[in-house]
């Protein structure tokens, strides 16, 4: 029985270690950014791996135009594209990181990765 307890403690330690690695990976991914453009670069939106918008750049000519609907459309398109790209980037990064922690051949799709 003592041997089983040691195996459980060993397993618990490995689980704690993996949890810490995942938390570190999530923090690392959250700091990475991607920038998407809309309207041929008239609007640029930057999002991080935590899918938060970190910057928006708008060409001055767009602000000077008398077409607020166009600016609204460009912002929506740029934000959606940046969030999509950030989500894909984060998912790929987590796959890369998690793949190095798991046994070969383990199916990550069941974990949502």
N, C-alpha and C positions, 0 to 999 in steps of 0.2 A: 504494500500500500504506500509506503514511503516513496517508492520509485514513481508511482502515479502522481503523487503530490509534487515531486520535483519536475515531472514533465509538464504539469499544469502551470507551475510557476514559470517554467521556461517559455511555455506558449504565451502566457500573460505578458512576460517581458518582451517577447517578440512583437506581440500585438501593440504594446505601448510604444515600442520603437517605430513600428510602421506608422502608427497614428501621428507621432511627432514628425516623421518624414513627410507625411501627407500635408500636415499643417505648414511645414516649412515650404513645401512645393507650392501650396496655394498662395502663400505670402509672396513667393518669388514670381509666380505667374501674375499676381495682381499688379506688380510693378512694371510689367511689360506693356507696351502700348502699340496700337496700330492706328494709322490715319487713313481715312476714306475721303474721297472727293465726290462732289456732286456738281453738275453743270459745268463739266470740263475744268474743274478747279476753282470755280467761283466761290464754292463753300468747301472748307476742309474741316473735318471733325475727327478729333482724336479720342479714343476710348482705351481704357486699360483692361487687363485680364479679368478684373472683377466686374467688368461690364458697366463701368461708370465713365461718363463723358468727362474728359480732363481739359479739353480745349476746343474752341470753335474759331475758325478764321473765316472772315467774309471779305471778299474783294470790295474795295470802296465803290467801284462802279455799280455793284448790285445795290448798295445802300443809297446811292444817288438816284437810282431809277425810281420811277413813279409806279412801281408794280409790287406792292407788298405781298400779293399772292404768290408771285414767283419766288420771293425770298422765303416765304413759308414753305413752299414745295421743296426748294433746295435744302432747307434745314431738315425737313422731315426725311428726305432721301438720304442726306449725308449722315444723319444720326442713325437711321436704321441700318445703313450699310456699315458704319463703324461698329455698331453693337453686334451685328452679325459676324463681322470679321474678328472682333475681340472674343466672341464666344467660341468661334472655330479655333482661334489661336490658343485660347485657354484649354480647350478640350484636347487639342493635339499635344500641348505641353504636358498636361496631366497624364495622357496616355504614355508619352515618352518617359516620364518620371516613374509612373506606376509600373510600367513594363519592366523597369530595371529592378523593382522590388519584389515582383511576383515570380513564382516558378514558371519556367518555360512552358508554353502551350496553354496557359490559363486563359480562358475566354473573358476578356474585360467587358464585353457587351452586357453581361449580366449585372455589372456594377454601374452601368450607365456611362461607360467611357468608350 
